Amino acid sequence: MIINDLIRDLMIEHEKTISDVVNITGCNIERVEDIVLRDLSPTPNEAQLIFEMFGVSLSEVISY
């Protein structure tokens, strides 16, 4: 899924781990693992929190 690919790309680019995402966003670790490792879709709120963590706007996500 494209949104999951973008999240993984951002994590690699910014050298962040799943634990970093959990600690910064407050998202549940199981959900972050599902999103990053199992390609399950994030909720809109989860996606927004994760993208905000990397300073990415929704318009940038749409154009990806």
C-alpha angles and dihedrals in degrees: 000000000000097000091053090049090052092050091050091047091051092048091052094044092050094037094237127155130211087259090054091052091049093048095046100040101031090229118150112268093229090054093048090050090049091051098043103033105026102034094237113157117258119231114252089256093050091048092049093050093048095046092046088054088062095040093247119146125217090247089058090050092051092051093049 
